[in-house]
Amino acid sequence: MTKADFVELVKEQGGYESKAAAEKAVKAFTDAVTAALVKKESVSLVGFGTFSTAEVAAKEGKVPGTNKTYKKPAHTAPKFKFGKTIKDAVAG
């Protein structure tokens, strides 16, 4: 599903009068979650899931089939854990 398809679905499910209003709602949601994750806060939506961050340690490795090595610095990565309601709905 593309973003345009998702905006159309939000318009239908949310009862928005226009695509522009639905797109504004989607953008507000994604911007709010992004802002919280930048502050290293988690966002929990009961039944849906939890957006959070995790610290990833620095890593060194070898590229398979070559003698090249790489170094990946420590960084913060976004995570999402699905809630029980979503898991049950998808499972059938």
Secondary structure, DSSP 4 states (H G I P E B T S, - for coil): --HHHHHHHHHHHHT-SSHHHHHHHHHHHHHHHHHHHHTT--EEETTTEEEEEEEE--EEEE-TTSS-EEEE--EEEEEEEE-HHHHHHHH-
